[in-house]
Amino acid sequence: MNGKMNGNGNDVLDELIESELKATEEVKSKKESSEMQDRPAEKKKDATGPVSGRNLKTLSVGEWMLVIFAMIIPVVNIVFMAKWAFSSEGNIHRRNFSRAAMLWLIIILIACVVVLAVTGNPLKNLFSN
């Protein structure tokens, strides 16, 4: 009788342990599946962010020559600088170059205004002859 109880008791314990293991495995599998579902969404979110792989591409020499050529043309340069600097799309290197060029343009403009204000606007005297 004692052997039967141990056998039955062990069987009951084995069944309890197996059921708890199954429950634990189910919880783990649900957790893993929810994490797997979250991962593609995160990757998708990263891919559609402001800086994608295409926007990080290094510009070739020919592309840089076109950028510099656009900066030589007087009114066009300001339009292109503004477009490239404030656009969320496009190449990040060109965007940073445009932002730096616009900052230099603003600094030089302010310096010219200050120099003209301090010197008493000598340009007026040149044109009044």
KOLGU-4560 file (N, C-alpha, C; in nm, 3 decimals, padded with zeros to 5 digits):
<recs>
<n_xx: 00.082 n_yy: -00.119 n_zz: 00.000 ca_xx: 00.000 ca_yy: 00.000 ca_zz: 00.000 c_xx: 00.086 c_yy: 00.125 c_zz: 00.000 mol: A seq: 1 type: MET>
<n_xx: 00.192 n_yy: 00.120 n_zz: 00.076 ca_xx: 00.282 ca_yy: 00.233 ca_zz: 00.082 c_xx: 00.347 c_yy: 00.257 c_zz: -00.053 mol: A seq: 2 type: ASN>
<n_xx: 00.381 n_yy: 00.149 n_zz: -00.123 ca_xx: 00.439 ca_yy: 00.161 ca_zz: -00.256 c_xx: 00.341 c_yy: 00.220 c_zz: -00.354 mol: A seq: 3 type: GLY>
<n_xx: 00.213 n_yy: 00.185 n_zz: -00.341 ca_xx: 00.112 ca_yy: 00.239 ca_zz: -00.431 c_xx: 00.096 c_yy: 00.389 c_zz: -00.410 mol: A seq: 4 type: LYS>
<n_xx: 00.096 n_yy: 00.435 n_zz: -00.285 ca_xx: 00.079 ca_yy: 00.577 ca_zz: -00.257 c_xx: 00.197 c_yy: 00.656 c_zz: -00.311 mol: A seq: 5 type: MET>
<n_xx: 00.317 n_yy: 00.600 n_zz: -00.291 ca_xx: 00.433 ca_yy: 00.670 ca_zz: -00.344 c_xx: 00.425 c_yy: 00.678 c_zz: -00.495 mol: A seq: 6 type: ASN>
<n_xx: 00.384 n_yy: 00.568 n_zz: -00.557 ca_xx: 00.370 ca_yy: 00.568 ca_zz: -00.701 c_xx: 00.264 c_yy: 00.666 c_zz: -00.745 mol: A seq: 7 type: GLY>
<n_xx: 00.147 n_yy: 00.664 n_zz: -00.678 ca_xx: 00.039 ca_yy: 00.757 ca_zz: -00.712 c_xx: 00.076 c_yy: 00.900 c_zz: -00.675 mol: A seq: 8 type: ASN>
<n_xx: 00.139 n_yy: 00.915 n_zz: -00.561 ca_xx: 00.182 ca_yy: 01.049 ca_zz: -00.517 c_xx: 00.283 c_yy: 01.107 c_zz: -00.613 mol: A seq: 9 type: GLY>
<n_xx: 00.374 n_yy: 01.022 n_zz: -00.658 ca_xx: 00.474 ca_yy: 01.069 ca_zz: -00.755 c_xx: 00.410 c_yy: 01.105 c_zz: -00.887 mol: A seq: 10 type: ASN>
<n_xx: 00.312 n_yy: 01.024 n_zz: -00.927 ca_xx: 00.242 ca_yy: 01.053 ca_zz: -01.052 c_xx: 00.169 c_yy: 01.187 c_zz: -01.043 mol: A seq: 11 type: ASP>
<n_xx: 00.107 n_yy: 01.212 n_zz: -00.929 ca_xx: 00.035 ca_yy: 01.337 ca_zz: -00.909 c_xx: 00.133 c_yy: 01.454 c_zz: -00.911 mol: A seq: 12 type: VAL>
<n_xx: 00.245 n_yy: 01.437 n_zz: -00.841 ca_xx: 00.347 ca_yy: 01.543 ca_zz: -00.840 c_xx: 00.404 c_yy: 01.566 c_zz: -00.980 mol: A seq: 13 type: LEU>
<n_xx: 00.428 n_yy: 01.458 n_zz: -01.050 ca_xx: 00.479 ca_yy: 01.469 ca_zz: -01.187 c_xx: 00.380 c_yy: 01.546 c_zz: -01.275 mol: A seq: 14 type: ASP>
<n_xx: 00.251 n_yy: 01.517 n_zz: -01.260 ca_xx: 00.150 ca_yy: 01.586 ca_zz: -01.338 c_xx: 00.145 c_yy: 01.735 c_zz: -01.302 mol: A seq: 15 type: GLU>
<n_xx: 00.157 n_yy: 01.765 n_zz: -01.172 ca_xx: 00.157 ca_yy: 01.905 ca_zz: -01.129 c_xx: 00.278 c_yy: 01.980 c_zz: -01.185 mol: A seq: 16 type: LEU>
<n_xx: 00.393 n_yy: 01.916 n_zz: -01.178 ca_xx: 00.515 ca_yy: 01.980 ca_zz: -01.229 c_xx: 00.504 c_yy: 02.002 c_zz: -01.380 mol: A seq: 17 type: ILE>
<n_xx: 00.454 n_yy: 01.900 n_zz: -01.450 ca_xx: 00.438 ca_yy: 01.913 ca_zz: -01.595 c_xx: 00.340 c_yy: 02.025 c_zz: -01.630 mol: A seq: 18 type: GLU>
<n_xx: 00.230 n_yy: 02.035 n_zz: -01.556 ca_xx: 00.132 ca_yy: 02.139 ca_zz: -01.587 c_xx: 00.191 c_yy: 02.278 c_zz: -01.558 mol: A seq: 19 type: SER>
<n_xx: 00.270 n_yy: 02.291 n_zz: -01.452 ca_xx: 00.333 ca_yy: 02.420 ca_zz: -01.422 c_xx: 00.438 c_yy: 02.454 c_zz: -01.527 mol: A seq: 20 type: GLU>
<n_xx: 00.513 n_yy: 02.354 n_zz: -01.572 ca_xx: 00.612 ca_yy: 02.377 ca_zz: -01.677 c_xx: 00.545 c_yy: 02.423 c_zz: -01.807 mol: A seq: 21 type: LEU>
<n_xx: 00.432 n_yy: 02.359 n_zz: -01.840 ca_xx: 00.359 ca_yy: 02.398 ca_zz: -01.960 c_xx: 00.308 c_yy: 02.541 c_zz: -01.949 mol: A seq: 22 type: LYS>
<n_xx: 00.257 n_yy: 02.576 n_zz: -01.829 ca_xx: 00.207 ca_yy: 02.711 ca_zz: -01.809 c_xx: 00.321 c_yy: 02.813 c_zz: -01.821 mol: A seq: 23 type: ALA>
<n_xx: 00.437 n_yy: 02.780 n_zz: -01.766 ca_xx: 00.553 ca_yy: 02.868 ca_zz: -01.775 c_xx: 00.599 c_yy: 02.883 c_zz: -01.919 mol: A seq: 24 type: THR>
<n_xx: 00.602 n_yy: 02.772 n_zz: -01.992 ca_xx: 00.642 ca_yy: 02.777 ca_zz: -02.132 c_xx: 00.545 c_yy: 02.859 c_zz: -02.216 mol: A seq: 25 type: GLU>
<n_xx: 00.414 n_yy: 02.848 n_zz: -02.185 ca_xx: 00.315 ca_yy: 02.927 ca_zz: -02.257 c_xx: 00.335 c_yy: 03.076 c_zz: -02.232 mol: A seq: 26 type: GLU>
<n_xx: 00.364 n_yy: 03.112 n_zz: -02.107 ca_xx: 00.387 ca_yy: 03.252 ca_zz: -02.074 c_xx: 00.512 c_yy: 03.303 c_zz: -02.148 mol: A seq: 27 type: VAL>
<n_xx: 00.617 n_yy: 03.223 n_zz: -02.150 ca_xx: 00.740 ca_yy: 03.262 ca_zz: -02.220 c_xx: 00.715 c_yy: 03.276 c_zz: -02.369 mol: A seq: 28 type: LYS>
<n_xx: 00.642 n_yy: 03.183 n_zz: -02.427 ca_xx: 00.617 ca_yy: 03.189 ca_zz: -02.571 c_xx: 00.530 c_yy: 03.310 c_zz: -02.605 mol: A seq: 29 type: SER>
<n_xx: 00.433 n_yy: 03.343 n_zz: -02.521 ca_xx: 00.351 ca_yy: 03.462 ca_zz: -02.544 c_xx: 00.436 c_yy: 03.588 c_zz: -02.536 mol: A seq: 30 type: LYS>
<n_xx: 00.525 n_yy: 03.590 n_zz: -02.437 ca_xx: 00.612 ca_yy: 03.706 ca_zz: -02.420 c_xx: 00.706 c_yy: 03.721 c_zz: -02.540 mol: A seq: 31 type: LYS>
<n_xx: 00.764 n_yy: 03.610 n_zz: -02.585 ca_xx: 00.853 ca_yy: 03.615 ca_zz: -02.700 c_xx: 00.779 c_yy: 03.656 c_zz: -02.826 mol: A seq: 32 type: GLU>
<n_xx: 00.659 n_yy: 03.606 n_zz: -02.843 ca_xx: 00.583 ca_yy: 03.643 ca_zz: -02.963 c_xx: 00.545 c_yy: 03.790 c_zz: -02.961 mol: A seq: 33 type: SER>
<n_xx: 00.513 n_yy: 03.843 n_zz: -02.843 ca_xx: 00.481 ca_yy: 03.986 ca_zz: -02.836 c_xx: 00.606 c_yy: 04.070 c_zz: -02.861 mol: A seq: 34 type: SER>
<n_xx: 00.723 n_yy: 04.024 n_zz: -02.815 ca_xx: 00.847 ca_yy: 04.095 ca_zz: -02.843 c_xx: 00.880 c_yy: 04.089 c_zz: -02.991 mol: A seq: 35 type: GLU>
<n_xx: 00.855 n_yy: 03.976 n_zz: -03.054 ca_xx: 00.882 ca_yy: 03.962 ca_zz: -03.197 c_xx: 00.792 c_yy: 04.055 c_zz: -03.277 mol: A seq: 36 type: MET>
<n_xx: 00.668 n_yy: 04.073 n_zz: -03.231 ca_xx: 00.578 ca_yy: 04.162 ca_zz: -03.301 c_xx: 00.621 c_yy: 04.307 c_zz: -03.283 mol: A seq: 37 type: GLN>
<n_xx: 00.679 n_yy: 04.340 n_zz: -03.166 ca_xx: 00.725 ca_yy: 04.477 ca_zz: -03.142 c_xx: 00.849 c_yy: 04.510 c_zz: -03.223 mol: A seq: 38 type: ASP>
<n_xx: 00.937 n_yy: 04.417 n_zz: -03.244 ca_xx: 01.063 ca_yy: 04.443 ca_zz: -03.312 c_xx: 01.044 c_yy: 04.493 c_zz: -03.455 mol: A seq: 39 type: ARG>
<n_xx: 00.961 n_yy: 04.430 n_zz: -03.537 ca_xx: 00.945 ca_yy: 04.485 ca_zz: -03.672 c_xx: 00.889 c_yy: 04.626 c_zz: -03.671 mol: A seq: 40 type: PRO>
<n_xx: 00.802 n_yy: 04.656 n_zz: -03.576 ca_xx: 00.748 ca_yy: 04.791 ca_zz: -03.568 c_xx: 00.859 c_yy: 04.890 c_zz: -03.534 mol: A seq: 41 type: ALA>
<n_xx: 00.952 n_yy: 04.850 n_zz: -03.445 ca_xx: 01.062 ca_yy: 04.939 ca_zz: -03.412 c_xx: 01.152 c_yy: 04.960 c_zz: -03.532 mol: A seq: 42 type: GLU>
<n_xx: 01.181 n_yy: 04.852 n_zz: -03.606 ca_xx: 01.264 ca_yy: 04.865 ca_zz: -03.724 c_xx: 01.196 c_yy: 04.951 c_zz: -03.828 mol: A seq: 43 type: LYS>
<n_xx: 01.066 n_yy: 04.932 n_zz: -03.842 ca_xx: 00.991 ca_yy: 05.012 ca_zz: -03.939 c_xx: 00.993 c_yy: 05.159 c_zz: -03.898 mol: A seq: 44 type: LYS>
<n_xx: 00.982 n_yy: 05.185 n_zz: -03.769 ca_xx: 00.984 ca_yy: 05.321 ca_zz: -03.720 c_xx: 01.120 c_yy: 05.384 c_zz: -03.748 mol: A seq: 45 type: LYS>
<n_xx: 01.229 n_yy: 05.309 n_zz: -03.726 ca_xx: 01.362 ca_yy: 05.361 ca_zz: -03.752 c_xx: 01.383 c_yy: 05.388 c_zz: -03.900 mol: A seq: 46 type: ASP>
<n_xx: 01.330 n_yy: 05.300 n_zz: -03.985 ca_xx: 01.352 ca_yy: 05.314 ca_zz: -04.129 c_xx: 01.279 c_yy: 05.436 c_zz: -04.185 mol: A seq: 47 type: ALA>
<n_xx: 01.169 n_yy: 05.476 n_zz: -04.123 ca_xx: 01.094 ca_yy: 05.590 ca_zz: -04.174 c_xx: 01.127 c_yy: 05.718 c_zz: -04.099 mol: A seq: 48 type: THR>
<n_xx: 01.228 n_yy: 05.713 n_zz: -04.013 ca_xx: 01.267 ca_yy: 05.831 ca_zz: -03.938 c_xx: 01.328 c_yy: 05.936 c_zz: -04.029 mol: A seq: 49 type: GLY>
<n_xx: 01.370 n_yy: 06.049 n_zz: -03.972 ca_xx: 01.422 ca_yy: 06.157 ca_zz: -04.054 c_xx: 01.551 c_yy: 06.122 c_zz: -04.127 mol: A seq: 50 type: PRO>
<n_xx: 01.628 n_yy: 06.029 n_zz: -04.074 ca_xx: 01.754 ca_yy: 05.992 ca_zz: -04.138 c_xx: 01.752 c_yy: 05.845 c_zz: -04.171 mol: A seq: 51 type: VAL>
<n_xx: 01.732 n_yy: 05.813 n_zz: -04.298 ca_xx: 01.735 ca_yy: 05.674 ca_zz: -04.339 c_xx: 01.869 c_yy: 05.645 c_zz: -04.406 mol: A seq: 52 type: SER>
<n_xx: 01.891 n_yy: 05.521 n_zz: -04.446 ca_xx: 02.017 ca_yy: 05.483 ca_zz: -04.508 c_xx: 02.045 c_yy: 05.560 c_zz: -04.635 mol: A seq: 53 type: GLY>
<n_xx: 01.942 n_yy: 05.590 n_zz: -04.711 ca_xx: 01.959 ca_yy: 05.665 ca_zz: -04.836 c_xx: 02.006 c_yy: 05.807 c_zz: -04.807 mol: A seq: 54 type: ARG>
<n_xx: 01.959 n_yy: 05.866 n_zz: -04.698 ca_xx: 01.996 ca_yy: 06.003 ca_zz: -04.664 c_xx: 02.138 c_yy: 06.012 c_zz: -04.607 mol: A seq: 55 type: ASN>
<n_xx: 02.195 n_yy: 05.900 n_zz: -04.568 ca_xx: 02.330 ca_yy: 05.900 ca_zz: -04.513 c_xx: 02.436 c_yy: 05.871 c_zz: -04.619 mol: A seq: 56 type: LEU>
<n_xx: 02.394 n_yy: 05.850 n_zz: -04.742 ca_xx: 02.487 ca_yy: 05.817 ca_zz: -04.850 c_xx: 02.586 c_yy: 05.932 c_zz: -04.870 mol: A seq: 57 type: LYS>
<n_xx: 02.712 n_yy: 05.898 n_zz: -04.886 ca_xx: 02.813 ca_yy: 05.998 ca_zz: -04.912 c_xx: 02.797 c_yy: 06.050 c_zz: -05.054 mol: A seq: 58 type: THR>
<n_xx: 02.802 n_yy: 06.181 n_zz: -05.069 ca_xx: 02.787 ca_yy: 06.242 ca_zz: -05.201 c_xx: 02.914 c_yy: 06.220 c_zz: -05.283 mol: A seq: 59 type: LEU>
<n_xx: 02.896 n_yy: 06.194 n_zz: -05.411 ca_xx: 03.011 ca_yy: 06.176 ca_zz: -05.499 c_xx: 03.072 c_yy: 06.312 c_zz: -05.534 mol: A seq: 60 type: SER>
<n_xx: 03.187 n_yy: 06.308 n_zz: -05.601 ca_xx: 03.254 ca_yy: 06.431 ca_zz: -05.642 c_xx: 03.165 c_yy: 06.511 c_zz: -05.737 mol: A seq: 61 type: VAL>
<n_xx: 03.100 n_yy: 06.442 n_zz: -05.829 ca_xx: 03.010 ca_yy: 06.510 ca_zz: -05.922 c_xx: 02.893 c_yy: 06.578 c_zz: -05.851 mol: A seq: 62 type: GLY>
<n_xx: 02.837 n_yy: 06.511 n_zz: -05.752 ca_xx: 02.726 ca_yy: 06.571 ca_zz: -05.676 c_xx: 02.774 c_yy: 06.693 c_zz: -05.598 mol: A seq: 63 type: GLU>
<n_xx: 02.894 n_yy: 06.686 n_zz: -05.540 ca_xx: 02.949 ca_yy: 06.801 ca_zz: -05.468 c_xx: 02.977 c_yy: 06.915 c_zz: -05.565 mol: A seq: 64 type: TRP>
<n_xx: 03.021 n_yy: 06.883 n_zz: -05.686 ca_xx: 03.045 ca_yy: 06.989 ca_zz: -05.785 c_xx: 02.916 c_yy: 07.061 c_zz: -05.820 mol: A seq: 65 type: MET>
<n_xx: 02.807 n_yy: 06.985 n_zz: -05.831 ca_xx: 02.676 ca_yy: 07.048 ca_zz: -05.857 c_xx: 02.632 c_yy: 07.134 c_zz: -05.739 mol: A seq: 66 type: LEU>
<n_xx: 02.656 n_yy: 07.087 n_zz: -05.618 ca_xx: 02.619 ca_yy: 07.166 ca_zz: -05.499 c_xx: 02.698 c_yy: 07.297 c_zz: -05.498 mol: A seq: 67 type: VAL>
<n_xx: 02.828 n_yy: 07.288 n_zz: -05.523 ca_xx: 02.912 ca_yy: 07.409 ca_zz: -05.521 c_xx: 02.874 c_yy: 07.501 c_zz: -05.637 mol: A seq: 68 type: ILE>
<n_xx: 02.842 n_yy: 07.445 n_zz: -05.752 ca_xx: 02.796 ca_yy: 07.527 ca_zz: -05.865 c_xx: 02.668 c_yy: 07.601 c_zz: -05.829 mol: A seq: 69 type: PHE>
<n_xx: 02.577 n_yy: 07.534 n_zz: -05.760 ca_xx: 02.452 ca_yy: 07.600 ca_zz: -05.717 c_xx: 02.481 c_yy: 07.711 c_zz: -05.616 mol: A seq: 70 type: ALA>
<n_xx: 02.589 n_yy: 07.699 n_zz: -05.540 ca_xx: 02.623 ca_yy: 07.801 ca_zz: -05.442 c_xx: 02.688 c_yy: 07.924 c_zz: -05.508 mol: A seq: 71 type: MET>
<n_xx: 02.739 n_yy: 07.909 n_zz: -05.631 ca_xx: 02.804 ca_yy: 08.021 ca_zz: -05.701 c_xx: 02.701 c_yy: 08.118 c_zz: -05.758 mol: A seq: 72 type: ILE>
<n_xx: 02.587 n_yy: 08.068 n_zz: -05.801 ca_xx: 02.485 ca_yy: 08.151 ca_zz: -05.867 c_xx: 02.417 c_yy: 08.238 c_zz: -05.761 mol: A seq: 73 type: ILE>
<n_xx: 02.417 n_yy: 08.371 n_zz: -05.777 ca_xx: 02.378 ca_yy: 08.464 ca_zz: -05.671 c_xx: 02.244 c_yy: 08.441 c_zz: -05.602 mol: A seq: 74 type: PRO>
<n_xx: 02.134 n_yy: 08.442 n_zz: -05.668 ca_xx: 02.005 ca_yy: 08.429 ca_zz: -05.600 c_xx: 01.968 c_yy: 08.283 c_zz: -05.579 mol: A seq: 75 type: VAL>
<n_xx: 02.009 n_yy: 08.200 n_zz: -05.671 ca_xx: 01.979 ca_yy: 08.058 ca_zz: -05.664 c_xx: 02.041 c_yy: 07.995 c_zz: -05.539 mol: A seq: 76 type: VAL>
<n_xx: 02.159 n_yy: 08.044 n_zz: -05.501 ca_xx: 02.227 ca_yy: 07.984 ca_zz: -05.385 c_xx: 02.144 c_yy: 07.999 c_zz: -05.258 mol: A seq: 77 type: ASN>
<n_xx: 02.081 n_yy: 08.111 n_zz: -05.239 ca_xx: 02.001 ca_yy: 08.131 ca_zz: -05.118 c_xx: 01.879 c_yy: 08.040 c_zz: -05.119 mol: A seq: 78 type: ILE>
<n_xx: 01.818 n_yy: 08.027 n_zz: -05.237 ca_xx: 01.700 ca_yy: 07.941 ca_zz: -05.249 c_xx: 01.737 c_yy: 07.795 c_zz: -05.220 mol: A seq: 79 type: VAL>
<n_xx: 01.846 n_yy: 07.749 n_zz: -05.284 ca_xx: 01.887 ca_yy: 07.610 ca_zz: -05.262 c_xx: 01.934 c_yy: 07.587 c_zz: -05.119 mol: A seq: 80 type: PHE>
<n_xx: 02.008 n_yy: 07.682 n_zz: -05.062 ca_xx: 02.051 ca_yy: 07.667 ca_zz: -04.923 c_xx: 01.932 c_yy: 07.654 c_zz: -04.830 mol: A seq: 81 type: MET>
<n_xx: 01.832 n_yy: 07.737 n_zz: -04.850 ca_xx: 01.713 ca_yy: 07.732 ca_zz: -04.765 c_xx: 01.640 c_yy: 07.599 c_zz: -04.783 mol: A seq: 82 type: ALA>
<n_xx: 01.627 n_yy: 07.555 n_zz: -04.908 ca_xx: 01.557 ca_yy: 07.429 ca_zz: -04.936 c_xx: 01.630 c_yy: 07.312 c_zz: -04.871 mol: A seq: 83 type: LYS>
<n_xx: 01.761 n_yy: 07.304 n_zz: -04.890 ca_xx: 01.837 ca_yy: 07.193 ca_zz: -04.835 c_xx: 01.852 c_yy: 07.201 c_zz: -04.684 mol: A seq: 84 type: TRP>
<n_xx: 01.863 n_yy: 07.321 n_zz: -04.629 ca_xx: 01.886 ca_yy: 07.335 ca_zz: -04.485 c_xx: 01.761 c_yy: 07.305 c_zz: -04.403 mol: A seq: 85 type: ALA>
<n_xx: 01.645 n_yy: 07.344 n_zz: -04.453 ca_xx: 01.523 ca_yy: 07.330 ca_zz: -04.373 c_xx: 01.437 c_yy: 07.211 c_zz: -04.412 mol: A seq: 86 type: PHE>
<n_xx: 01.477 n_yy: 07.135 n_zz: -04.512 ca_xx: 01.401 ca_yy: 07.018 ca_zz: -04.553 c_xx: 01.437 c_yy: 06.899 c_zz: -04.464 mol: A seq: 87 type: SER>
<n_xx: 01.337 n_yy: 06.821 n_zz: -04.426 ca_xx: 01.364 ca_yy: 06.703 ca_zz: -04.344 c_xx: 01.405 c_yy: 06.585 c_zz: -04.431 mol: A seq: 88 type: SER>
<n_xx: 01.385 n_yy: 06.596 n_zz: -04.562 ca_xx: 01.426 ca_yy: 06.492 ca_zz: -04.655 c_xx: 01.555 c_yy: 06.533 c_zz: -04.724 mol: A seq: 89 type: GLU>
<n_xx: 01.619 n_yy: 06.440 n_zz: -04.788 ca_xx: 01.741 ca_yy: 06.472 ca_zz: -04.861 c_xx: 01.864 c_yy: 06.426 c_zz: -04.784 mol: A seq: 90 type: GLY>
<n_xx: 01.977 n_yy: 06.444 n_zz: -04.847 ca_xx: 02.103 ca_yy: 06.397 ca_zz: -04.791 c_xx: 02.144 c_yy: 06.480 c_zz: -04.670 mol: A seq: 91 type: ASN>
<n_xx: 02.182 n_yy: 06.411 n_zz: -04.563 ca_xx: 02.216 ca_yy: 06.480 ca_zz: -04.438 c_xx: 02.345 c_yy: 06.560 c_zz: -04.451 mol: A seq: 92 type: ILE>
<n_xx: 02.438 n_yy: 06.516 n_zz: -04.533 ca_xx: 02.564 ca_yy: 06.589 ca_zz: -04.552 c_xx: 02.539 c_yy: 06.720 c_zz: -04.625 mol: A seq: 93 type: HIS>
<n_xx: 02.455 n_yy: 06.716 n_zz: -04.727 ca_xx: 02.420 ca_yy: 06.838 ca_zz: -04.799 c_xx: 02.340 c_yy: 06.932 c_zz: -04.708 mol: A seq: 94 type: ARG>
<n_xx: 02.254 n_yy: 06.874 n_zz: -04.624 ca_xx: 02.176 ca_yy: 06.955 ca_zz: -04.530 c_xx: 02.268 c_yy: 07.027 c_zz: -04.431 mol: A seq: 95 type: ARG>
<n_xx: 02.365 n_yy: 06.955 n_zz: -04.376 ca_xx: 02.458 ca_yy: 07.017 ca_zz: -04.281 c_xx: 02.545 c_yy: 07.123 c_zz: -04.350 mol: A seq: 96 type: ASN>
<n_xx: 02.590 n_yy: 07.095 n_zz: -04.472 ca_xx: 02.667 ca_yy: 07.194 ca_zz: -04.548 c_xx: 02.584 c_yy: 07.320 c_zz: -04.570 mol: A seq: 97 type: PHE>
<n_xx: 02.457 n_yy: 07.304 n_zz: -04.606 ca_xx: 02.371 ca_yy: 07.419 ca_zz: -04.632 c_xx: 02.347 c_yy: 07.499 c_zz: -04.505 mol: A seq: 98 type: SER>
<n_xx: 02.329 n_yy: 07.430 n_zz: -04.394 ca_xx: 02.311 ca_yy: 07.501 ca_zz: -04.267 c_xx: 02.435 c_yy: 07.581 c_zz: -04.230 mol: A seq: 99 type: ARG>
<n_xx: 02.552 n_yy: 07.520 n_zz: -04.249 ca_xx: 02.677 ca_yy: 07.590 ca_zz: -04.217 c_xx: 02.696 c_yy: 07.709 c_zz: -04.311 mol: A seq: 100 type: ALA>
<n_xx: 02.667 n_yy: 07.692 n_zz: -04.439 ca_xx: 02.681 ca_yy: 07.801 ca_zz: -04.536 c_xx: 02.584 c_yy: 07.915 c_zz: -04.503 mol: A seq: 101 type: ALA>
<n_xx: 02.463 n_yy: 07.882 n_zz: -04.464 ca_xx: 02.368 ca_yy: 07.987 ca_zz: -04.427 c_xx: 02.412 c_yy: 08.062 c_zz: -04.303 mol: A seq: 102 type: MET>
<n_xx: 02.469 n_yy: 07.988 n_zz: -04.206 ca_xx: 02.520 ca_yy: 08.056 ca_zz: -04.085 c_xx: 02.633 c_yy: 08.152 c_zz: -04.121 mol: A seq: 103 type: LEU>
<n_xx: 02.726 n_yy: 08.108 n_zz: -04.209 ca_xx: 02.833 ca_yy: 08.198 ca_zz: -04.252 c_xx: 02.777 c_yy: 08.319 c_zz: -04.326 mol: A seq: 104 type: TRP>
<n_xx: 02.677 n_yy: 08.299 n_zz: -04.409 ca_xx: 02.615 ca_yy: 08.409 ca_zz: -04.481 c_xx: 02.554 c_yy: 08.510 c_zz: -04.384 mol: A seq: 105 type: LEU>
<n_xx: 02.487 n_yy: 08.462 n_zz: -04.284 ca_xx: 02.425 ca_yy: 08.550 ca_zz: -04.184 c_xx: 02.533 c_yy: 08.624 c_zz: -04.104 mol: A seq: 106 type: ILE>
<n_xx: 02.639 n_yy: 08.554 n_zz: -04.065 ca_xx: 02.747 ca_yy: 08.617 ca_zz: -03.988 c_xx: 02.813 c_yy: 08.727 c_zz: -04.071 mol: A seq: 107 type: ILE>
<n_xx: 02.841 n_yy: 08.699 n_zz: -04.198 ca_xx: 02.906 ca_yy: 08.799 ca_zz: -04.284 c_xx: 02.813 c_yy: 08.917 c_zz: -04.310 mol: A seq: 108 type: ILE>
<n_xx: 02.684 n_yy: 08.891 n_zz: -04.326 ca_xx: 02.587 ca_yy: 08.999 ca_zz: -04.346 c_xx: 02.582 c_yy: 09.090 c_zz: -04.224 mol: A seq: 109 type: LEU>
<n_xx: 02.578 n_yy: 09.031 n_zz: -04.105 ca_xx: 02.575 ca_yy: 09.110 ca_zz: -03.981 c_xx: 02.704 c_yy: 09.189 c_zz: -03.966 mol: A seq: 110 type: ILE>
<n_xx: 02.819 n_yy: 09.128 n_zz: -03.999 ca_xx: 02.947 ca_yy: 09.199 ca_zz: -03.990 c_xx: 02.950 c_yy: 09.318 c_zz: -04.086 mol: A seq: 111 type: ALA>
<n_xx: 02.898 n_yy: 09.300 n_zz: -04.206 ca_xx: 02.893 ca_yy: 09.411 ca_zz: -04.302 c_xx: 02.804 c_yy: 09.524 c_zz: -04.252 mol: A seq: 112 type: CYS>
<n_xx: 02.691 n_yy: 09.491 n_zz: -04.197 ca_xx: 02.601 ca_yy: 09.594 ca_zz: -04.142 c_xx: 02.668 c_yy: 09.668 c_zz: -04.028 mol: A seq: 113 type: VAL>
<n_xx: 02.738 n_yy: 09.598 n_zz: -03.942 ca_xx: 02.807 ca_yy: 09.663 ca_zz: -03.830 c_xx: 02.917 c_yy: 09.754 c_zz: -03.881 mol: A seq: 114 type: VAL>
<n_xx: 02.997 n_yy: 09.707 n_zz: -03.976 ca_xx: 03.106 ca_yy: 09.789 ca_zz: -04.030 c_xx: 03.050 c_yy: 09.914 c_zz: -04.097 mol: A seq: 115 type: VAL>
<n_xx: 02.943 n_yy: 09.898 n_zz: -04.174 ca_xx: 02.883 ca_yy: 10.015 ca_zz: -04.239 c_xx: 02.824 c_yy: 10.112 c_zz: -04.137 mol: A seq: 116 type: LEU>
<n_xx: 02.768 n_yy: 10.062 n_zz: -04.029 ca_xx: 02.711 ca_yy: 10.148 ca_zz: -03.926 c_xx: 02.821 c_yy: 10.223 c_zz: -03.850 mol: A seq: 117 type: ALA>
<n_xx: 02.931 n_yy: 10.156 n_zz: -03.823 ca_xx: 03.040 ca_yy: 10.218 ca_zz: -03.747 c_xx: 03.113 c_yy: 10.321 c_zz: -03.831 mol: A seq: 118 type: VAL>
<n_xx: 03.135 n_yy: 10.295 n_zz: -03.957 ca_xx: 03.211 ca_yy: 10.387 ca_zz: -04.043 c_xx: 03.126 c_yy: 10.502 c_zz: -04.097 mol: A seq: 119 type: THR>
<n_xx: 03.003 n_yy: 10.506 n_zz: -04.068 ca_xx: 02.919 ca_yy: 10.617 ca_zz: -04.112 c_xx: 02.867 c_yy: 10.599 c_zz: -04.253 mol: A seq: 120 type: GLY>
<n_xx: 02.858 n_yy: 10.477 n_zz: -04.299 ca_xx: 02.802 ca_yy: 10.445 ca_zz: -04.429 c_xx: 02.873 c_yy: 10.518 c_zz: -04.543 mol: A seq: 121 type: ASN>
<n_xx: 02.999 n_yy: 10.483 n_zz: -04.570 ca_xx: 03.072 ca_yy: 10.553 ca_zz: -04.676 c_xx: 03.020 c_yy: 10.521 c_zz: -04.816 mol: A seq: 122 type: PRO>
<n_xx: 02.940 n_yy: 10.419 n_zz: -04.833 ca_xx: 02.883 ca_yy: 10.389 ca_zz: -04.965 c_xx: 02.793 c_yy: 10.501 c_zz: -05.013 mol: A seq: 123 type: LEU>
<n_xx: 02.729 n_yy: 10.570 n_zz: -04.920 ca_xx: 02.642 ca_yy: 10.683 ca_zz: -04.957 c_xx: 02.726 c_yy: 10.791 c_zz: -05.023 mol: A seq: 124 type: LYS>
<n_xx: 02.847 n_yy: 10.815 n_zz: -04.973 ca_xx: 02.934 ca_yy: 10.917 ca_zz: -05.029 c_xx: 02.985 c_yy: 10.878 c_zz: -05.169 mol: A seq: 125 type: ASN>
<n_xx: 03.001 n_yy: 10.746 n_zz: -05.193 ca_xx: 03.049 ca_yy: 10.703 ca_zz: -05.324 c_xx: 02.947 c_yy: 10.732 c_zz: -05.433 mol: A seq: 126 type: LEU>
<n_xx: 02.819 n_yy: 10.715 n_zz: -05.402 ca_xx: 02.716 ca_yy: 10.733 ca_zz: -05.504 c_xx: 02.664 c_yy: 10.876 c_zz: -05.514 mol: A seq: 127 type: PHE>
<n_xx: 02.702 n_yy: 10.962 n_zz: -05.422 ca_xx: 02.647 ca_yy: 11.099 ca_zz: -05.424 c_xx: 02.738 c_yy: 11.197 c_zz: -05.500 mol: A seq: 128 type: SER>
<n_xx: 02.847 n_yy: 11.154 n_zz: -05.558 ca_xx: 02.935 ca_yy: 11.246 ca_zz: -05.633 c_xx: 02.859 c_yy: 11.313 c_zz: -05.737 mol: A seq: 129 type: ASN>
</recs>
